[in-house]
Amino acid sequence: SAESTRAAPVIESTRAAPVIESTRAAPVIESTRAAPVIESTRAAPVGSVTETASETSVVRPDASAETAQAADSAVAEVAAAEVSAPVAEARFVDRLGLMKAFYDFAKVFVYTRDLRPGELLESSCTLGAGGEDFLGTAKKGIYHRLLLVLELHFNGPVADARAQLRPDELPGYEALLVRADQLLSSMRAAEDIVGTKPPERFVVGNRGRPKMTAGEETAMLEIDAALKRLISIRAKTVNGQAA
């Protein structure tokens, strides 16, 4: 039989399959805007501290005028504070001047809240114009007196004011009573805690100052919150009328 010696042609493709590479890099988004840094420059109302021979810390503000100014500024901030409440909530129009005693309390609170156990106030701090001066008084004595003054004001002028109010002023007055009672409650809860040394080992804090107990720190925060709620109930007025 005849044999064919011609081999079948071999077909080889030398063209490589195309390789598709994407050279476009994914966009990189970098934020160059730095987060804002907020620094508080308001000085605490209590100044430097020195030790007496009996190791009792005495508060010595660097400048009484500057300390008083800081306290006034803090009270103004408290007065401007807003609370999270419905817009339609009743506000108190202070036609009879009942809020003045609470503002006087706020000033003393801001001025003395940083006193620690064993410290005495060595700068003048009066409860209202020409009122009692707490110079040389420990924190426990100051807050005992403040509670007494608040109770006398609440059960006297504030309670007696109802008969002098117009019907449209009563909703704001009722709101004032509720918030004033909350402030009194927070003060009563703190009476046996404020300015008291803990029974355990006496811990010393920054700059050689004794630390407040955790209970006293909590009490100060609760008084501060109740005070802000009370101050914020006052309505803005124009010529004695609610704005």
C-alpha positions as CSV (number, residue, x, y, z in Angstrom):
1,S,0.0,0.0,0.0
2,A,1.2,3.5,-0.8
3,E,2.4,5.5,2.3
4,S,2.4,9.2,2.3
5,T,5.7,10.6,3.7
6,R,4.4,14.2,3.8
7,A,3.7,15.1,7.4
8,A,0.6,17.0,8.2
9,P,1.4,20.7,8.7
10,V,1.6,21.8,12.3
11,I,0.1,25.2,13.0
12,E,1.4,27.1,16.0
13,S,0.1,30.4,17.0
14,T,2.9,32.6,18.4
15,R,0.7,35.6,19.2
16,A,0.2,35.7,23.0
17,A,-3.2,36.3,24.4
18,P,-3.4,40.0,25.3
19,V,-2.8,40.8,28.9
20,I,-4.9,43.7,30.2
21,E,-3.5,45.5,33.1
22,S,-5.1,48.5,34.6
23,T,-2.4,51.1,35.5
24,R,-4.8,53.6,36.9
25,A,-4.5,53.5,40.7
26,A,-7.5,53.8,42.9
27,P,-7.9,57.3,44.1
28,V,-6.6,58.0,47.6
29,I,-8.6,60.4,49.5
30,E,-6.7,62.1,52.4
31,S,-8.3,64.6,54.6
32,T,-5.9,67.3,55.6
33,R,-8.3,69.2,57.8
34,A,-7.3,68.7,61.3
35,A,-9.9,68.2,64.0
36,P,-10.5,71.4,65.9
37,V,-8.8,71.6,69.3
38,I,-10.8,73.3,72.0
39,E,-9.0,74.6,74.9
40,S,-10.7,76.1,77.9
41,T,-9.0,79.2,79.2
42,R,-11.3,79.9,82.1
43,A,-9.4,79.7,85.3
44,A,-10.8,77.8,88.2
45,P,-12.1,80.2,90.9
46,V,-9.8,78.7,93.6
47,G,-6.2,79.8,93.5
48,S,-2.9,78.3,94.7
49,V,-2.5,76.2,97.9
50,T,-0.1,76.4,100.8
51,E,0.4,74.1,103.7
52,T,0.0,75.3,107.3
53,A,1.9,73.9,110.3
54,S,-1.0,71.5,111.0
55,E,-0.9,70.3,107.3
56,T,-4.2,71.9,106.7
57,S,-4.5,73.3,103.2
58,V,-5.7,76.9,102.9
59,V,-6.9,78.3,99.7
60,R,-5.0,81.4,98.6
61,P,-6.2,82.9,95.3
62,D,-3.4,84.6,93.4
63,A,-5.6,87.7,92.9
64,S,-8.9,88.2,94.7
65,A,-10.2,90.5,91.9
66,E,-9.4,88.0,89.2
67,T,-11.0,85.2,91.2
68,A,-14.2,87.2,91.8
69,Q,-14.3,88.1,88.1
70,A,-14.0,84.4,87.2
71,A,-16.8,83.6,89.5
72,D,-19.0,86.4,88.0
73,S,-18.3,85.1,84.5
74,A,-19.2,81.5,85.6
75,V,-22.5,82.7,87.1
76,A,-23.2,84.6,83.8
77,E,-22.6,81.4,81.9
78,V,-24.9,79.5,84.3
79,A,-27.6,82.1,83.8
80,A,-27.3,81.8,80.0
81,A,-27.5,78.0,80.1
82,E,-30.3,76.3,78.2
83,V,-31.9,73.0,79.2
84,S,-33.2,70.4,76.8
85,A,-36.9,71.1,77.2
86,P,-39.9,71.7,74.8
87,V,-40.0,75.2,73.4
88,A,-43.5,75.6,74.8
89,E,-42.4,74.9,78.4
90,A,-43.5,77.6,80.9
91,R,-40.9,80.2,81.9
92,F,-40.9,82.2,85.0
93,V,-41.3,86.0,84.7
94,D,-39.4,87.3,87.8
95,R,-41.5,90.4,88.5
96,L,-41.0,90.1,92.3
97,G,-37.3,89.5,92.3
98,L,-37.4,86.0,93.6
99,M,-34.4,84.8,91.5
100,K,-31.9,87.1,93.2
101,A,-31.3,84.8,96.1
102,F,-30.6,81.9,93.7
103,Y,-28.1,84.0,91.8
104,D,-26.4,84.9,95.0
105,F,-26.2,81.2,95.8
106,A,-24.8,80.4,92.4
107,K,-22.0,82.9,92.9
108,V,-20.9,81.3,96.2
109,F,-21.3,77.8,94.7
110,V,-19.0,78.6,91.8
111,Y,-16.5,80.3,94.1
112,T,-16.2,77.5,96.6
113,R,-17.0,74.3,94.8
114,D,-13.3,73.4,94.4
115,L,-12.5,73.6,98.1
116,R,-11.2,70.3,99.4
117,P,-11.5,68.6,102.9
118,G,-9.4,70.6,105.4
119,E,-9.1,73.7,103.3
120,L,-10.4,77.1,104.3
121,L,-11.5,80.0,102.1
122,E,-9.0,82.8,102.5
123,S,-10.5,85.4,100.3
124,S,-13.8,87.3,100.7
125,C,-16.9,85.7,99.3
126,T,-20.2,87.2,100.4
127,L,-23.7,85.9,100.0
128,G,-25.2,88.8,98.1
129,A,-24.3,92.4,98.4
130,G,-23.4,93.1,102.0
131,G,-24.4,89.6,103.0
132,E,-22.6,87.0,105.1
133,D,-18.9,86.6,104.3
134,F,-17.4,83.1,104.2
135,L,-13.8,84.2,104.6
136,G,-11.9,81.6,106.7
137,T,-14.8,79.1,106.5
138,A,-14.4,75.4,105.6
139,K,-16.6,73.9,102.9
140,K,-18.8,72.0,105.2
141,G,-19.8,75.1,107.1
142,I,-20.3,77.1,103.9
143,Y,-22.7,74.5,102.4
144,H,-24.6,74.1,105.7
145,R,-25.2,77.8,105.7
146,L,-26.2,77.9,102.1
147,L,-28.8,75.1,102.6
148,L,-30.3,77.0,105.5
149,V,-30.6,80.3,103.5
150,L,-32.2,78.4,100.5
151,E,-34.7,76.8,102.8
152,L,-35.7,80.1,104.4
153,H,-36.0,81.7,100.9
154,F,-38.0,78.9,99.5
155,N,-40.4,78.6,102.4
156,G,-40.7,82.3,102.9
157,P,-40.6,84.8,100.0
158,V,-41.0,82.1,97.3
159,A,-44.0,80.5,98.9
160,D,-45.6,83.8,99.8
161,A,-45.4,85.1,96.2
162,R,-48.3,83.0,94.9
163,A,-50.9,85.4,96.2
164,Q,-49.2,88.3,94.3
165,L,-49.0,86.6,90.9
166,R,-51.4,87.0,88.0
167,P,-53.0,83.9,86.5
168,D,-50.8,84.0,83.5
169,E,-47.7,83.9,85.7
170,L,-48.7,80.8,87.6
171,P,-47.4,78.1,85.1
172,G,-43.9,79.6,85.3
173,Y,-44.1,79.9,89.0
174,E,-45.1,76.3,89.4
175,A,-42.1,75.3,87.2
176,L,-39.9,77.5,89.5
177,L,-41.2,75.6,92.6
178,V,-40.3,72.2,91.1
179,R,-36.8,73.2,90.1
180,A,-36.1,75.0,93.4
181,D,-37.2,71.9,95.3
182,Q,-34.8,69.8,93.1
183,L,-31.9,72.1,94.1
184,L,-32.8,71.9,97.7
185,S,-33.0,68.1,97.5
186,S,-29.5,68.0,96.0
187,M,-28.2,70.2,98.7
188,R,-29.7,68.1,101.5
189,A,-28.2,65.0,99.9
190,A,-24.8,66.6,100.0
191,E,-25.0,68.0,103.5
192,D,-23.3,65.1,105.2
193,I,-20.9,64.4,102.4
194,V,-19.4,67.8,101.4
195,G,-16.1,68.7,103.1
196,T,-15.8,65.3,104.9
197,K,-12.6,63.4,105.0
198,P,-13.0,59.7,104.0
199,P,-12.6,57.2,106.8
200,E,-10.0,55.3,104.8
201,R,-6.4,56.4,104.1
202,F,-6.4,60.1,103.3
203,V,-5.5,60.4,99.6
204,V,-3.6,63.4,98.5
205,G,-4.3,64.8,95.0
206,N,-2.6,67.3,92.7
207,R,-0.3,70.0,94.2
208,G,-0.5,68.4,97.6
209,R,-4.2,69.0,97.9
210,P,-6.5,66.4,99.5
211,K,-8.9,64.8,97.1
212,M,-12.7,65.0,97.4
213,T,-14.4,61.7,97.9
214,A,-16.2,60.2,94.9
215,G,-19.5,60.9,96.7
216,E,-18.6,64.6,97.1
217,E,-17.6,64.9,93.4
218,T,-21.0,63.4,92.5
219,A,-22.8,65.7,94.8
220,M,-21.1,68.8,93.3
221,L,-22.2,67.7,89.8
222,E,-25.8,67.1,90.9
223,I,-26.0,70.6,92.6
224,D,-24.5,72.2,89.5
225,A,-27.1,70.5,87.2
226,A,-30.0,71.4,89.5
227,L,-28.8,75.0,89.7
228,K,-28.5,75.3,85.9
229,R,-32.0,73.9,85.5
230,L,-33.4,76.4,88.0
231,I,-31.6,79.5,86.5
232,S,-32.7,78.6,83.0
233,I,-36.4,78.8,83.9
234,R,-36.3,82.6,84.1
235,A,-38.0,84.2,81.1
236,K,-36.3,86.9,79.0
237,T,-38.0,90.1,79.6
238,V,-38.2,93.5,78.0
239,N,-39.5,96.4,80.2
240,G,-40.7,93.9,82.7
241,Q,-42.7,91.8,80.2
242,A,-41.8,88.4,78.8
243,A,-40.0,88.7,75.5
